[in-house]
Amino acid sequence: MVEFRTKQEIQRNKLHEEICTQYNEFRSLMPNATPTRIFTVIAQQHGMTSMGVRNIIIRNGLYQPAK
């Protein structure tokens, strides 16, 4: 099968998948922790901002912010 994604896109997709997996693990381990706290912990591990992690989680349908 032919891969149409660039190396950077593949790396970004892997990072997003890892972040989503970590979010799900933290939610199951710490059900009383706020989503913002979890975003912050994940962001620190990946050298990102918590808002960047939040946007990834929202785009993947794992978190619905209050409107």
VEXPAKOL-207078 format. One record per residue: x, y, z of N, C-alpha, C, O in turn; residue number from 1; residue in one letter. Coordinates in Angstrom, 1 decimal. Example, Ala and Ser with C-alpha at 12.3 -4.5 7.8 and 13.67 -1.06 7.14 Angstrom:
2
SITE,13.2,-5.7,7.8,12.3,-4.5,7.8,13.2,-3.3,7.8,14.2,-3.3,8.5,1,a
SITE,12.8,-2.2,7.1,13.7,-1.1,7.1,12.9,0.0,7.9,13.4,1.1,8.0,2,s
REM end
This chain:
67
SITE,0.8,-1.2,0.0,0.0,0.0,0.0,0.9,1.2,0.0,1.9,1.3,0.6,1,m
SITE,0.5,2.2,-0.7,1.2,3.5,-0.8,0.9,4.4,0.3,-0.3,4.6,0.7,2,v
SITE,2.0,5.0,0.9,1.8,5.9,2.0,1.8,7.4,1.4,2.8,7.8,0.8,3,e
SITE,0.7,8.1,1.6,0.6,9.5,1.1,1.0,10.5,2.1,1.1,11.7,1.8,4,f
SITE,1.2,10.1,3.4,1.5,11.1,4.4,3.0,11.4,4.4,3.8,10.5,4.1,5,r
SITE,3.4,12.6,4.8,4.8,12.9,4.9,5.3,12.4,6.3,4.5,11.9,7.1,6,t
SITE,6.6,12.4,6.5,7.2,11.9,7.7,6.6,12.7,8.9,6.3,12.2,10.0,7,k
SITE,6.5,14.0,8.7,6.0,14.9,9.8,4.6,14.6,10.1,4.2,14.6,11.3,8,q
SITE,3.8,14.3,9.1,2.4,13.9,9.4,2.3,12.6,10.2,1.5,12.4,11.1,9,e
SITE,3.1,11.7,9.8,3.1,10.4,10.5,3.6,10.5,11.9,3.0,10.0,12.8,10,i
SITE,4.6,11.4,12.2,5.1,11.6,13.5,4.0,12.3,14.4,3.8,12.0,15.5,11,q
SITE,3.3,13.3,13.7,2.2,14.0,14.4,1.1,13.1,14.8,0.5,13.2,15.9,12,r
SITE,0.7,12.2,13.9,-0.4,11.3,14.2,0.0,10.3,15.3,-0.8,10.0,16.1,13,n
SITE,1.3,9.9,15.3,1.7,9.0,16.4,1.6,9.8,17.8,1.2,9.2,18.8,14,k
SITE,2.1,11.0,17.8,2.0,11.8,19.0,0.6,12.0,19.4,0.3,11.9,20.6,15,l
SITE,-0.3,12.3,18.5,-1.7,12.5,18.9,-2.3,11.2,19.4,-3.1,11.2,20.4,16,h
SITE,-2.0,10.1,18.8,-2.5,8.8,19.3,-1.9,8.5,20.7,-2.7,8.0,21.6,17,e
SITE,-0.7,8.8,21.0,-0.1,8.6,22.3,-0.8,9.5,23.3,-1.0,9.0,24.4,18,e
SITE,-1.0,10.7,23.0,-1.7,11.7,23.9,-3.1,11.2,24.2,-3.5,11.2,25.4,19,i
SITE,-3.8,10.7,23.2,-5.2,10.2,23.5,-5.1,9.0,24.4,-6.0,8.8,25.2,20,c
SITE,-4.2,8.1,24.1,-4.1,6.9,24.9,-3.7,7.3,26.4,-4.3,6.7,27.3,21,t
SITE,-2.8,8.2,26.6,-2.5,8.6,27.9,-3.7,9.3,28.6,-3.9,9.0,29.8,22,q
SITE,-4.4,10.1,27.9,-5.6,10.7,28.5,-6.6,9.6,29.0,-7.1,9.7,30.1,23,y
SITE,-6.9,8.6,28.2,-7.8,7.6,28.6,-7.3,6.8,29.8,-8.0,6.5,30.7,24,n
SITE,-6.0,6.5,29.8,-5.4,5.9,31.0,-5.5,6.7,32.2,-5.9,6.2,33.3,25,e
SITE,-5.2,8.0,32.1,-5.3,8.8,33.3,-6.7,9.0,33.8,-7.0,9.0,35.0,26,f
SITE,-7.7,9.0,32.9,-9.1,9.1,33.2,-9.5,7.9,34.0,-10.3,8.0,34.9,27,r
SITE,-9.0,6.7,33.6,-9.4,5.5,34.3,-8.7,5.4,35.6,-9.3,4.8,36.6,28,s
SITE,-7.5,5.8,35.7,-6.7,5.7,37.0,-7.1,6.8,38.0,-7.1,6.5,39.2,29,l
SITE,-7.5,8.0,37.5,-7.8,9.1,38.4,-9.2,9.7,38.0,-9.2,10.7,37.4,30,m
SITE,-10.3,9.0,38.3,-11.6,9.5,37.8,-12.0,10.8,38.4,-12.9,11.5,37.9,31,p
SITE,-11.4,11.2,39.6,-11.8,12.4,40.2,-11.0,13.6,39.8,-11.3,14.7,40.1,32,n
SITE,-9.9,13.4,39.0,-9.1,14.4,38.5,-9.8,15.2,37.5,-10.5,14.7,36.6,33,a
SITE,-9.6,16.5,37.5,-10.2,17.4,36.5,-9.5,17.2,35.1,-8.3,16.9,35.1,34,t
SITE,-10.2,17.3,34.0,-9.6,17.2,32.7,-8.4,18.2,32.6,-7.4,17.9,31.9,35,p
SITE,-8.6,19.4,33.1,-7.5,20.4,33.0,-6.2,19.9,33.6,-5.1,20.1,33.1,36,t
SITE,-6.3,19.3,34.8,-5.2,18.7,35.5,-4.5,17.7,34.6,-3.3,17.6,34.5,37,r
SITE,-5.3,16.8,34.0,-4.8,15.7,33.2,-4.1,16.3,31.9,-3.0,15.9,31.5,38,i
SITE,-4.7,17.4,31.3,-4.1,18.0,30.2,-2.7,18.6,30.5,-1.8,18.5,29.8,39,f
SITE,-2.6,19.2,31.7,-1.4,19.8,32.2,-0.3,18.7,32.3,0.9,18.9,31.9,40,t
SITE,-0.6,17.6,33.0,0.4,16.5,33.2,0.9,16.0,31.8,2.1,15.8,31.7,41,v
SITE,-0.1,15.7,30.9,0.3,15.2,29.6,1.2,16.2,28.9,2.2,15.9,28.2,42,i
SITE,0.8,17.5,28.9,1.5,18.5,28.2,3.0,18.6,28.7,3.9,18.8,28.0,43,a
SITE,3.2,18.5,30.0,4.5,18.6,30.6,5.3,17.4,30.1,6.5,17.6,29.9,44,q
SITE,4.8,16.2,30.0,5.5,15.1,29.5,5.9,15.2,28.0,7.0,14.6,27.7,45,q
SITE,5.2,15.9,27.2,5.5,16.0,25.8,6.0,17.4,25.4,6.3,17.6,24.2,46,h
SITE,6.2,18.3,26.4,6.8,19.6,26.1,5.8,20.5,25.3,6.3,21.2,24.4,47,g
SITE,4.6,20.3,25.6,3.5,21.1,24.9,2.8,22.0,25.9,3.1,21.9,27.1,48,m
SITE,1.9,22.8,25.4,1.0,23.5,26.3,-0.2,22.7,26.6,-0.6,21.8,25.9,49,t
SITE,-0.9,23.0,27.7,-2.1,22.2,28.1,-3.2,22.5,27.1,-4.0,21.7,26.8,50,s
SITE,-3.2,23.7,26.5,-4.3,24.0,25.5,-4.0,23.2,24.2,-5.0,22.8,23.6,51,m
SITE,-2.8,23.0,23.9,-2.5,22.2,22.7,-3.0,20.7,22.9,-3.6,20.1,22.0,52,g
SITE,-2.7,20.2,24.1,-3.2,18.9,24.4,-4.7,18.8,24.4,-5.4,17.9,23.9,53,v
SITE,-5.3,19.9,25.0,-6.8,20.0,25.1,-7.4,19.9,23.7,-8.4,19.2,23.4,54,r
SITE,-6.8,20.7,22.8,-7.3,20.7,21.4,-7.2,19.3,20.7,-8.1,18.9,20.0,55,n
SITE,-6.1,18.6,20.9,-6.0,17.3,20.4,-7.1,16.4,20.9,-7.7,15.6,20.2,56,i
SITE,-7.3,16.4,22.2,-8.3,15.6,22.9,-9.7,15.9,22.4,-10.5,15.0,22.1,57,i
SITE,-10.0,17.2,22.2,-11.3,17.6,21.7,-11.5,17.1,20.3,-12.6,16.6,19.9,58,i
SITE,-10.5,17.3,19.4,-10.6,16.9,18.0,-10.8,15.4,17.9,-11.4,15.0,16.9,59,r
SITE,-10.3,14.7,18.8,-10.4,13.2,18.7,-11.7,12.7,19.4,-11.9,11.5,19.6,60,n
SITE,-12.5,13.6,19.9,-13.8,13.3,20.5,-13.8,12.7,21.9,-14.7,12.0,22.3,61,g
SITE,-12.7,12.9,22.6,-12.5,12.3,24.0,-13.0,13.2,25.1,-13.2,12.8,26.2,62,l
SITE,-13.2,14.5,24.7,-13.6,15.5,25.7,-14.6,16.4,25.1,-14.3,16.9,24.0,63,y
SITE,-15.7,16.7,25.8,-16.6,17.7,25.3,-16.6,18.9,26.3,-17.1,18.8,27.4,64,q
SITE,-16.1,20.1,25.9,-16.1,21.2,26.8,-17.5,21.8,27.0,-18.4,21.6,26.1,65,p
SITE,-17.7,22.4,28.1,-18.9,23.0,28.4,-19.1,24.2,27.5,-18.1,25.0,27.3,66,a
SITE,-20.3,24.5,27.0,-20.5,25.6,26.1,-21.2,26.7,26.7,-21.4,27.7,26.1,67,k
REM end
